[in-house]
Amino acid sequence: MLLRKARTWLATAGALLILLIGTASPAAAHAALLQTDPAQNSVVATEPAAVTLTFSEGVSLFGDSVRVLDPAGKPVDLGNPGHADGKGDTATVALRPGLGNGTYTVAWRAVSADTHVVGGAFTFSIGAASDTSVSASQIQGAQANGTVSALYGTGRAVAYGAFALLVGVAAFVLLCWPRGARTRAVQRLLMGGWVALLASTVAVLLLRGPYEQGSGLGQAFNLSLVRGSLDERLGTALAARLLLLAAAGVFLSLLVGQLGQQDTAAEQAQAPTGDPEEDELRRLERRAADRPLREARLALGVGGALLALGLAATWAAADHAAVGIQVWVALPFDMLHLIAMACWLGGLVALLFALRDGAGAVVAERFSKVALVSVAALVATGVYQAWRGVGSWGALVDTEYGRLLLIKVGLVLLMLAAAWFSRRWTARLRAGAVGAVAVDLTEGLAQEVEQVDVRVAATVGEAANAAEEATRDATDDPKRQAQLARQRAAVATAGVRRAQDGSPAQAGLRRSVLIEAMVAIGVLVVTTLLTNSPPGRVAAQVAAAGASTAAPAPSAGARTVELKLPYNTGGTEQGAKGTATLTVTPATTGADQLTLLVADTAGKPVDVPETQLSFTLPDRDIGPLPVTLTKAGTGRWTGTAQIPLAGEWVAAVVVRSSDIDQDTETKQLTIGG
C-alpha cells in the first residue's frame, strides 16, 4: 500500500515538475544586452550607417538576427548581420542610406555562448520622435513562441530527470544491489530512464530551430532548421548524446542479462543443505561463482562510468560551465556535479523499490555510503559553481539566480535531514538483522521458543475450535455472518500490510527515503530554473550598464502622471498582494522617466523577484514597447521609456512574487495631453 502511495506521489510530483518547467515564462537572457548604438530610446541628429548591439558574452547570429523597421513598419536594414570588428560579443547590421526622420524599431534575436536563446526589441529616433505603425506581430520574432517555449522547457526538464534515473539506478545496481538487475521493478526504471532521455533529446533537437527563430510548432520538422541546429554547439552535444544512448542501450542489456544471471548462480551456490560435505562443495562453488560476478561488475562499472561521464559532458559543454571564467575547471566540476546528483537522486528511487522487494539492511547501508560520497561531491562542486555564477554576496539576494540558488541549498539541506533519519533507520534495521541471527544461534532460546510455539499452537487450536463453534451457532444469523466476514477481511488486510511493510525499522526507512525522493523533485525543478536564469555576474554587468546610461533628471515643473495598480499574484509569500505605483515624468512624447514602486497591503515597500513594464497604443496598433527596469532599492525600480507620439496609452505592469505566481495589471494614461 505504501508503494502504491509512493508511486502516486512521485507521479504527481513529476507532473508538477513538467507543469512548472513547461509553463514557466521564457528566462531572461544569459548573454545580456549591455549597450546599443544608437542608444535605446535616444534621438540622434543624423542617420546612422548601422545598428550595433553589445552583449555580456559571445553570441551566434543567423540571417535575421537584427531587423530594423522604419516608422511605417518597413524593413530598412540590409540583412545578414555580423560581428562588429570581429568581436564575438557584438551584432551589427548595416542600414539603407537616405533614412528620414522618425522613430525606428529594432528587433533582435541571437544565441548566447551558453546555447540559450536571447531576444528583445527597442526604439531610437532620427531627428525627432514620430508616430510609428510597427505592430507587435512585426517584432514577434524577437520572442519565443509560447507553445514551442513550453515544450522546449519541458523537454529539458524531462532530460534532467531521465538522466538522474538512468545513471542513478544503474549505479545502485552495480554498487549496492546486483540482485536487483533481475527484478522487474529495476528493469522498468532503467528502461524508463533510457526511453525518456532518448525521447526528450530528440524533442529538444527538433524544437531547437523553432525556439531560436521564434517560429511556430509547425517548423519542428523543417530539415533546414534541424541541420542548422546540428551545426551549433548544442546540436553537436545533442547528437553526441544520441550516440551515447545507443551505446547505453547495449550496456543496459549486458547489465540486466549478464549481471542478473551470474548473481542468481552465486545465490544458488551459497544455499546451505545441512550436509557438511555438500556445504563445503557449495562453498567452493560459491567462490567460483563470485569471481566472474566481481569481474562482470568491474567491467560493467568501468563502462557505465565512461558512459555517465560522456552523457554529463553533453550538458556541461553546452551550458553555463562552457563560458565565463575558469572554463577548464568548471567543465569537469559540472560533470562531476551532475553524476553525483544522479547517483543520489536516482539511487533514492531505486532504494525505494528495493526495500519494497525485500532488500535489507546491507543494501541500505551500501547506498548510505554511496550517498555520503555523492553529497560530499555535490557540496564541493556546488560551492565552486555558486562562487563562479553569483560573483558577490549581494547577488545572492538581489538577483533571480542567487535567490534560486538559496532555495536549492535549502532543499538540499532538507534532503540531508531526511537522509540523517534514513541512516538511523538503517542502523536499527542492521541491529535487528544481527539480533535475529543471534537468536537463531542460541540453542537454549531456540528450545524455549519451540515450547512456546507448542503452547501457542494449543491455544490457537482451542481458539479456532471456539471460533468454529461460534460460527456454527451464528449460521442462522445474517448480521453475525456479515460481522464475521468484515473481521476476516480486516485480518487479511492487516496481514498483507504487515507483509508489505516488514519490520518497523524497514517501514520507517521506506518513509524517510520517500521523503528524500519527494524533496529531490523540488531540487530538479530549481536546478532546471537555474540553468534558465542569467548568472549573478551577468546581472551585475547589466545593472552597471543601466546605471551608466541612466537618463538625466527631469526639468523643474515637469508634468507627472501617477498610476496605482492593485495586484494579487495568488501566492502566499511576502509581496504576493499589494499595489504597484507607476510614476511617469514628464508624460510627454520623447524620453520619459519611470519609477515603479511595489508595496504590500500595509503600504510598506516590498521586494519581489521580478517586475516588467510595457506600453501599448491600441488605437494606432503600436506596441507593446518593453521598458528595461533597473532595481534602485527595496521595492523600487527605475527606467526610461521612449514614447513616440501623444495619445491614450495603456501601461502593463507584471509583478512576479515566486517562480510560478505572477499578475499582470493594466491602466490607461494620457501622454502629451
Buried (B, 14 or more C-beta within 10 A) or exposed (E): EBBEEBEEBBEEBBEBBBBBBBEBBBBBBBBBBBBBBBBBBBBBEEBBEBBBBBBBBBBBBBEBBBBBBBBEBEBBBEEEBBBBEEEEBBBBBBBEEEBEBBBBBBBBBBBBBBBBBBBBBBBBBBBEBBBBBBBBEBBBBBBBBEEBBBBBBBBBBBBBBBBBBBBBBBBBBBBBBBBBBBBEBBBEBBBBBBBBBBBBBBBBBBBBBBBBBBBEEEBBEBEEBBEBBBEBBBBBBBBBBBEBBEBBEEBBEBBBEBBBBBBBBBEEBBEEEEEEEEBEEBEEBBEEBBEEBEEBBEEBBEBBBEBBBBBBBBBBBBBBBBBBEEBEEBBBBBBBBBBBBBBBBBBBBBBBBBBBBEBBBBBBBBBBEBBEEBBEBBBBBBEBBBEBBBBEEEBBEBBBBBBBBBBBBEBBEBBBBBBEBBBBBBBBBBEBBEEEEEEEEEEEEEEEBEEEEEEEEEEEEEEEEEEEEEEEEBEEEEEBEEEBEEEEEEEEEEEEEEEBBBBEBBBBBBBBBBBBBBBBBBBBBBBBBBBBBBBBBBBBBBBEBBEEBEBEEBEEEEEEBEBEBEBBBEBEEEBBBBBBBBBBBBBBBBBBBBBBBBBBEEEEBBBBBBBBBBBBBEEBBBBBBBBBBBBBEEBBBBBBBBBBBBBEBBBBBBBBBBBBBBBBBEBEBEBBE
